[in-house]
Amino acid sequence: MIKSMLSGFVRLHILHHASLESIYGVEIIEELKRHGYRVGPGTVYPVLHQMEEDGFLIAEKVNVEGRIRIYYQITEKGRQVLSESKKWLRELVEEVLEEDS
C-alpha cells in the first residue's frame, strides 16, 4: 500500500518539476531524497519512461561533456494531469489536515 502511494507522489513530483524546467533522472532522484524519499535509479527511470510512453513527458537526448543525458519536459497532456491532480491534492490535504485540528 505504501509503495503504491509513494509511486503517485513520485509522479506528482516529477510532473511538478518538469513543469518548471527540463529535468533528468539523477536530478529528480536527488530532489526526491531532499524530501525524504528513498528511491534510486531502479525506481525513477522506469517511472520516467512510463510517463513518457503515457504522453505526460517528452524526452530529449543532450550531449553533456561527452555523455548522453536524457532531459524530460512536460507535455500539454502532462500539464492537464498536473493541474487536475493539484485540485485533488489540495482537497485531500485540506480534509486530512482539518481532521488533525
C-alpha positions in Angstrom: 0.0 0.0 0.0 2.7 2.5 1.0 4.7 1.7 -2.2 1.7 2.4 -4.3 1.0 5.7 -2.6 4.6 6.8 -2.9 4.6 6.0 -6.6 1.8 8.6 -7.0 3.8 11.1 -5.0 6.9 10.5 -7.1 4.9 11.0 -10.3 3.5 14.3 -9.0 7.0 15.5 -8.0 8.2 14.6 -11.5 5.3 16.4 -13.2 5.7 19.5 -10.9 9.5 19.8 -11.5 9.1 19.1 -15.3 6.6 21.9 -15.4 9.2 24.3 -14.1 12.2 23.3 -16.2 13.7 20.3 -18.1 14.7 17.6 -15.7 16.8 14.5 -15.8 16.9 11.3 -13.7 19.7 11.9 -11.3 18.4 15.4 -10.6 15.0 14.0 -9.7 16.5 11.3 -7.5 18.4 14.0 -5.6 15.3 16.2 -5.3 13.2 13.3 -4.0 15.9 12.5 -1.5 15.7 16.1 -0.2 12.1 15.4 0.5 12.8 12.2 2.4 12.1 9.7 -0.3 14.4 6.7 -0.5 14.4 6.0 -4.2 17.0 5.0 -6.7 17.5 4.7 -10.4 15.6 1.4 -10.5 12.5 3.3 -9.3 12.8 6.6 -11.0 13.9 5.7 -14.5 11.1 3.2 -15.2 8.6 5.9 -13.9 10.1 8.5 -16.3 10.0 6.0 -19.2 6.4 5.1 -18.4 5.4 8.8 -18.1 7.0 9.4 -21.5 5.1 6.4 -23.0 1.9 7.7 -21.5 2.4 11.1 -23.1 3.0 13.1 -19.9 6.7 13.8 -20.7 8.8 14.2 -23.8 12.4 13.2 -23.8 15.4 14.9 -25.4 18.9 13.4 -25.6 21.6 16.0 -25.0 25.4 15.5 -25.1 26.8 16.8 -21.7 30.5 16.6 -21.5 30.7 13.6 -23.9 27.9 11.7 -22.2 24.2 11.5 -23.3 21.8 12.8 -20.8 18.1 12.5 -21.3 16.1 15.6 -20.3 12.4 15.4 -19.8 9.9 18.2 -20.4 6.2 18.2 -19.5 3.7 17.9 -22.4 0.3 19.6 -22.6 -1.3 16.3 -21.5 1.1 16.3 -18.5 0.2 19.8 -17.6 -3.5 18.9 -17.7 -2.9 15.9 -15.4 -0.8 18.0 -13.1 -3.5 20.7 -12.9 -6.2 18.2 -12.1 -4.0 16.4 -9.6 -3.4 19.6 -7.8 -7.1 20.1 -7.3 -7.5 16.6 -5.8 -4.3 17.0 -3.7 -5.5 20.4 -2.4 -8.8 19.0 -1.4 -7.3 15.9 0.2 -4.7 17.9 2.2 -7.3 20.3 3.5 -9.5 17.4 4.6 -6.8 15.3 6.2 -5.2 18.3 8.0 -8.5 19.6 9.1 -9.1 16.4 11.0 -5.8 16.9 12.9 -7.0 20.3 14.2 
